[in-house]
């Protein structure tokens, strides 16, 4: 498995909206590549392209994202990891529900005193692996 980290601080190419419109959405990696990304990479089309290419992504979800909760998964021994919720969801876009199921984990980050939301297309991992 290949591991790729993407961060919006990597340079002007990644911060530029025009870069997104003119090519960043085509940034797809070889099959089985795992990408860990900042929430600036949270775009529906980008995620769908990654899913079609058999890439695995883990990214923070934008707070304004609409989703349909399919199920809430049981948490066991989650206190030490700061896991608040673990769900299977489907994202909503333009009054329709996207068919791809995603994992949605809420984690409390003690060092910054806030909860963050993480999503991935990897449904089989333990929630502490995602966090």
N, C-alpha and C positions, 0 to 999 in steps of 0.2 A: 504494500500500500504506500502510495506517495502522500506526503503531508505538505500542504501549502498554506502559509499564513498571509492574509490580506488585511491591510490596515490603511485607513484614509490618510495617515501621516507619511505614507511612502513617497510622496512627491505630487507635483501638480497634475500629473496624468490621472491619478486616482481621485483627486479632489474635484476635478473639472466636470461639470454637468455635461458639457459638450463631449468630453471623452466617453462618458457613459453612452450618450446618444450615438456616437460614431465609432463604436468598437469595443468598449469594455464589456458590453453584454455578450460579446462573442468570446470572451475569455473563459474557455472551457478547457478542462484538463483531461489527461488520459483516464481511461476507465479505472475505477477504484481509488481515485485521488480523494483525499480528505482535505477539505478547506475549512479553516477556522477564520471567521471574518467579523469585522466590525459591522454594526447595524447599518452603516452607510451602503452596504452591499445588499440590503434587503429590498429586492425588486422582484416582483412576480415572474416576469419574463426570464430574468437571470436565473432564478431558482429552477424554473421549469426546464431551461436549457441544461442546467447542471444535472437534473434528475434524468433527462433523456440520455445524457452522456455517461450515466452510471457513476457520477461524482457523488461524494457524500459531503454535505455541508453542515456546519454548526455555526450559527450566527445569532446575535441578539435581534430580537424582533422590535420593530418600531411600535411605540405606544398607541399610535392611531390605527393600527391594523385591526381589521374586523375578521372574526373567525367564528366557525361553528364548532362547538365542543361535541366530539363524538362520544368520548368517555373520559372519566377521570380515573387514573390508575391509583391503586393502593400504595401508600407509602409505608415502608417498613424500615425501622432503624435510621430515620432520616434526620434526627435531631442534630447529630454531630456535623452533618454536611450542609446544614442550612437550607434544605430543600423544603419549599412551602407547598408546591403543587406539581403534579405531573399529569399531563393530559395528552390525549390523541385529538388532533383538530384537523379541520379543513379550512383553508383560507377563503375569504369572500372578496370578490373583486367585481366592481360594476354590476351589482345586483345579481351575481351568480356565484355559485360555490365551486371552487376548483376541486377536481376529483382526487388529487394527490393528498394522502394523509400524512401529517407531520406530527412529530413529538414536540410538546411545548412544556418546558420546565421552568418554574419560578424558583429562583435561588436568592436567599438573603445574603448580602455581602456585608459582613460585619465591619470591615475596614472602611467602608464608605457609608455605612448605615442606610442602605437602601436595598430594595428587591430589584432584581433584573430578570428579564424574561428571555429565554434561549429557545431557539427552534432548530430542529434537524430533520432530515429525511431518513435518518437511521432509527427505525422503530424498535429494534431489538436490544439496544444497549441498556444497561442499568442507568437509572437517573443520575447517580453520582458520577458516572463516566461522562455524561453530557454536561453536567455542571462543571 
